[in-house]
Amino acid sequence: MTSRRRSAFSPALALRTVAAWAVALLLFFPLAWLFLTAFKTELQAIAVPPQLIFAPTLENFHEVQERSDYLLYAKNSVITSVLSTVLGLLLAAPAAYAMAFHRGKFTRDILMWMLSTKMMPAVGALVPIYVLAQKSHLLDTQLALIIVFAMSNLPIMVWMLYSHFKDIPPEILEAARMDGTTLWQEVRLVLLPLGMGGIASTGLLCLVLSWNEAFWSLNLSAAKAGTLATLIASYSSPEGLFWAKLSAASLMAIAPIVVFGWFSQKQLVQGLTFGAVK
Amino acid sequence: MKRLIPRLLLAPAIGTLFLWMIVPLGMTIYFSLIRYNLMQPDQTGFAGLENFEFFVTDPSFGAAVVNTLLLLGSVILVTVVLGVAIALLIHEPFPGRGIVRVLLISPFFVMPTVNALLWKNMMMNPIYGVLAQVWIFFGAQPVDWLTDHPLFSVIVMVAWQWLPFATLIFMTALQSMDTEQLEAARMDGATYLQQLRYLYLPHLGRSIAVVVMIEMIFLLGVFAEIYTTTAGGPGDASTNVTFLIFKQALLNFDAGVASAGALFAVVLANVASLFLIRLVGKNLDK
């Protein structure tokens, strides 16, 4: 971005500033509202007209924890999303490296095939995966979710890493090979330092996707291995209007990953596009 | 040696992914051809194409296909159009741009179940919801969104979630635009619409293709928003193919019919994506 010097006041700039802020606040509004509601009493939460000024209470957060052991679900979310990301990276990184630097006749076909497995809707695999999980006693275990999350993210991970690795100039690797580096040295001295950005953004995106994954969590897990997505869904049953508690639970479920997302947005943007957009 | 190592490195990913694809697919094909209802374990045996017939002639089937395509099409259209507009709006610096970016990106990190409940209760509730209050403020009759416009409501939720994604990608793409060309066009007196038509949009073409492809992958399987808000209803008004199969499998316990439906979904997804994968694939294969 060129930092052109602007006059102190330009109507166009003022207009653009106002418009941009208006759009941003409008789109962010539902989250701001969720945040406010989480600190209201149940009566304040459904007050008509809505209350903007009120004495905030932490009561809801206590009740959420008491009612359904939030911490257990949060722990499950952390474990399943982190480990599935690690597992995914362990499988995807070597494959992406092999395809980016040892291009073969079938590389393009393999990449296309991998992405096409992502086209199989999750629901298409639901019955078999459910049956397999049941037969192997993996229903409602963290392991089942870790494997399923890793597998469903794997094609996207390979693609992202592949595009990032391809951006590393091959000459650098060739020079290293001429100097007689071993594979391990090549990875440690060239690939990891230069590809770290890509690996990080891939990991970040998969972490977000796994944390928010609802289909498999709802169908394969329950009280023991359930993630925060399952916990929140349990609030959808029509057992009365508990908006303040629902808001508190929702806030606790999304806050970690939203804040995490804010801090990593730059890396995420690069990763999200398969490196196709620069 | 030179060829062995790459193959060894590729093998784990290909192997696991192959299993992940072929085992469920094989089982699905098998289940779809037999009578397999968890509530009627005595009825077994080869069913031929009965399950497919049952799924396709289900009165909900047509509605589900239409809803799936409507949802997919509208969300993609809305997010691409608004995404481009917002990206252009915040492309050049203005006070508070960093904060605006953070605010804009946030909905993408919200889990679909929270997204759905947030809109259902706090925004769209016909009595206490924020939208109802706004309607009343302007003297209008509040709308019962989820009952009267269920599919539209789901589209709003999903579009809200994916708009940040599109915006971010277009924003990133705009940063790589050739500024000299733009300056030249401005010097020559090109109007903003002309700049949009001949410079901005062509430049964004590739990223639009990427956004459409990725959204397609994720939107064909929209589930949580429907599960937690309308449960597909009222009637079939907001049932998509994913949800219809889910209903057959876990609410009707008919694994055979659900499997037939799943195979249909696979075909639908592949047809819908075939040309796009090619398009984007070519783009990526530098």
HADDOCK unambig.tbl for C-alpha pairs under 7 A between the chains (distance, minus, plus):
assign (segid A and resid 13 and name CA) (segid B and resid 94 and name CA) 6.81 0.50 0.50
assign (segid A and resid 16 and name CA) (segid B and resid 89 and name CA) 6.73 0.50 0.50
assign (segid A and resid 17 and name CA) (segid B and resid 94 and name CA) 5.78 0.50 0.50
assign (segid A and resid 17 and name CA) (segid B and resid 95 and name CA) 6.64 0.50 0.50
assign (segid A and resid 20 and name CA) (segid B and resid 89 and name CA) 6.41 0.50 0.50
assign (segid A and resid 20 and name CA) (segid B and resid 90 and name CA) 6.36 0.50 0.50
assign (segid A and resid 21 and name CA) (segid B and resid 100 and name CA) 6.32 0.50 0.50
assign (segid A and resid 24 and name CA) (segid B and resid 100 and name CA) 5.72 0.50 0.50
assign (segid A and resid 24 and name CA) (segid B and resid 103 and name CA) 5.84 0.50 0.50
assign (segid A and resid 24 and name CA) (segid B and resid 104 and name CA) 5.30 0.50 0.50
assign (segid A and resid 27 and name CA) (segid B and resid 104 and name CA) 6.58 0.50 0.50
assign (segid A and resid 28 and name CA) (segid B and resid 103 and name CA) 5.72 0.50 0.50
assign (segid A and resid 28 and name CA) (segid B and resid 104 and name CA) 6.56 0.50 0.50
assign (segid A and resid 34 and name CA) (segid B and resid 118 and name CA) 6.97 0.50 0.50
assign (segid A and resid 46 and name CA) (segid B and resid 128 and name CA) 5.63 0.50 0.50
assign (segid A and resid 48 and name CA) (segid B and resid 128 and name CA) 6.43 0.50 0.50
assign (segid A and resid 49 and name CA) (segid B and resid 133 and name CA) 6.89 0.50 0.50
assign (segid A and resid 91 and name CA) (segid B and resid 12 and name CA) 6.11 0.50 0.50
assign (segid A and resid 91 and name CA) (segid B and resid 13 and name CA) 5.11 0.50 0.50
assign (segid A and resid 92 and name CA) (segid B and resid 13 and name CA) 6.08 0.50 0.50
assign (segid A and resid 94 and name CA) (segid B and resid 9 and name CA) 5.06 0.50 0.50
assign (segid A and resid 94 and name CA) (segid B and resid 10 and name CA) 6.43 0.50 0.50
assign (segid A and resid 95 and name CA) (segid B and resid 9 and name CA) 5.39 0.50 0.50
assign (segid A and resid 95 and name CA) (segid B and resid 10 and name CA) 4.20 0.50 0.50
assign (segid A and resid 95 and name CA) (segid B and resid 13 and name CA) 6.28 0.50 0.50
assign (segid A and resid 98 and name CA) (segid B and resid 6 and name CA) 4.73 0.50 0.50
assign (segid A and resid 98 and name CA) (segid B and resid 9 and name CA) 6.23 0.50 0.50
assign (segid A and resid 98 and name CA) (segid B and resid 10 and name CA) 6.36 0.50 0.50
assign (segid A and resid 102 and name CA) (segid B and resid 6 and name CA) 6.43 0.50 0.50
assign (segid A and resid 117 and name CA) (segid B and resid 21 and name CA) 6.35 0.50 0.50
assign (segid A and resid 118 and name CA) (segid B and resid 217 and name CA) 6.94 0.50 0.50
assign (segid A and resid 119 and name CA) (segid B and resid 217 and name CA) 5.95 0.50 0.50
assign (segid A and resid 119 and name CA) (segid B and resid 269 and name CA) 5.83 0.50 0.50
assign (segid A and resid 119 and name CA) (segid B and resid 270 and name CA) 6.30 0.50 0.50
assign (segid A and resid 120 and name CA) (segid B and resid 266 and name CA) 5.19 0.50 0.50
assign (segid A and resid 120 and name CA) (segid B and resid 269 and name CA) 6.70 0.50 0.50
assign (segid A and resid 121 and name CA) (segid B and resid 221 and name CA) 5.73 0.50 0.50
assign (segid A and resid 121 and name CA) (segid B and resid 265 and name CA) 6.78 0.50 0.50
assign (segid A and resid 121 and name CA) (segid B and resid 266 and name CA) 6.37 0.50 0.50
assign (segid A and resid 122 and name CA) (segid B and resid 221 and name CA) 6.80 0.50 0.50
assign (segid A and resid 123 and name CA) (segid B and resid 242 and name CA) 5.90 0.50 0.50
assign (segid A and resid 123 and name CA) (segid B and resid 245 and name CA) 6.95 0.50 0.50
assign (segid A and resid 123 and name CA) (segid B and resid 246 and name CA) 6.80 0.50 0.50
assign (segid A and resid 123 and name CA) (segid B and resid 262 and name CA) 6.51 0.50 0.50
assign (segid A and resid 124 and name CA) (segid B and resid 262 and name CA) 4.09 0.50 0.50
assign (segid A and resid 124 and name CA) (segid B and resid 263 and name CA) 6.48 0.50 0.50
assign (segid A and resid 124 and name CA) (segid B and resid 265 and name CA) 6.71 0.50 0.50
assign (segid A and resid 124 and name CA) (segid B and resid 266 and name CA) 6.69 0.50 0.50
assign (segid A and resid 125 and name CA) (segid B and resid 24 and name CA) 5.39 0.50 0.50
assign (segid A and resid 125 and name CA) (segid B and resid 25 and name CA) 6.93 0.50 0.50
assign (segid A and resid 127 and name CA) (segid B and resid 255 and name CA) 6.58 0.50 0.50
assign (segid A and resid 128 and name CA) (segid B and resid 24 and name CA) 5.17 0.50 0.50
assign (segid A and resid 128 and name CA) (segid B and resid 27 and name CA) 5.98 0.50 0.50
assign (segid A and resid 128 and name CA) (segid B and resid 28 and name CA) 6.40 0.50 0.50
assign (segid A and resid 129 and name CA) (segid B and resid 24 and name CA) 6.51 0.50 0.50
assign (segid A and resid 151 and name CA) (segid B and resid 17 and name CA) 6.64 0.50 0.50
assign (segid A and resid 151 and name CA) (segid B and resid 20 and name CA) 6.91 0.50 0.50
assign (segid A and resid 208 and name CA) (segid B and resid 109 and name CA) 6.80 0.50 0.50
assign (segid A and resid 212 and name CA) (segid B and resid 111 and name CA) 4.45 0.50 0.50
assign (segid A and resid 212 and name CA) (segid B and resid 112 and name CA) 6.80 0.50 0.50
assign (segid A and resid 214 and name CA) (segid B and resid 224 and name CA) 6.14 0.50 0.50
assign (segid A and resid 215 and name CA) (segid B and resid 223 and name CA) 6.57 0.50 0.50
assign (segid A and resid 215 and name CA) (segid B and resid 224 and name CA) 6.46 0.50 0.50
assign (segid A and resid 229 and name CA) (segid B and resid 111 and name CA) 6.97 0.50 0.50
assign (segid A and resid 229 and name CA) (segid B and resid 113 and name CA) 6.19 0.50 0.50
assign (segid A and resid 232 and name CA) (segid B and resid 113 and name CA) 6.46 0.50 0.50
assign (segid A and resid 232 and name CA) (segid B and resid 114 and name CA) 6.58 0.50 0.50
assign (segid A and resid 233 and name CA) (segid B and resid 113 and name CA) 6.01 0.50 0.50
assign (segid A and resid 233 and name CA) (segid B and resid 228 and name CA) 6.29 0.50 0.50
assign (segid A and resid 236 and name CA) (segid B and resid 117 and name CA) 6.91 0.50 0.50
assign (segid A and resid 236 and name CA) (segid B and resid 228 and name CA) 5.74 0.50 0.50
assign (segid A and resid 250 and name CA) (segid B and resid 114 and name CA) 5.84 0.50 0.50
assign (segid A and resid 254 and name CA) (segid B and resid 110 and name CA) 5.82 0.50 0.50
assign (segid A and resid 254 and name CA) (segid B and resid 111 and name CA) 6.69 0.50 0.50
assign (segid A and resid 257 and name CA) (segid B and resid 109 and name CA) 6.42 0.50 0.50
assign (segid A and resid 258 and name CA) (segid B and resid 106 and name CA) 6.39 0.50 0.50
assign (segid A and resid 258 and name CA) (segid B and resid 109 and name CA) 5.25 0.50 0.50
assign (segid A and resid 258 and name CA) (segid B and resid 110 and name CA) 6.81 0.50 0.50
assign (segid A and resid 261 and name CA) (segid B and resid 109 and name CA) 6.66 0.50 0.50
assign (segid A and resid 262 and name CA) (segid B and resid 102 and name CA) 6.12 0.50 0.50
assign (segid A and resid 269 and name CA) (segid B and resid 168 and name CA) 6.49 0.50 0.50
assign (segid A and resid 269 and name CA) (segid B and resid 169 and name CA) 6.54 0.50 0.50
assign (segid A and resid 273 and name CA) (segid B and resid 169 and name CA) 6.76 0.50 0.50
assign (segid A and resid 273 and name CA) (segid B and resid 210 and name CA) 6.89 0.50 0.50
assign (segid A and resid 276 and name CA) (segid B and resid 284 and name CA) 6.27 0.50 0.50
assign (segid A and resid 277 and name CA) (segid B and resid 173 and name CA) 5.55 0.50 0.50
assign (segid A and resid 277 and name CA) (segid B and resid 207 and name CA) 5.94 0.50 0.50
assign (segid A and resid 278 and name CA) (segid B and resid 172 and name CA) 6.46 0.50 0.50
assign (segid A and resid 278 and name CA) (segid B and resid 173 and name CA) 5.52 0.50 0.50
assign (segid A and resid 278 and name CA) (segid B and resid 176 and name CA) 6.04 0.50 0.50
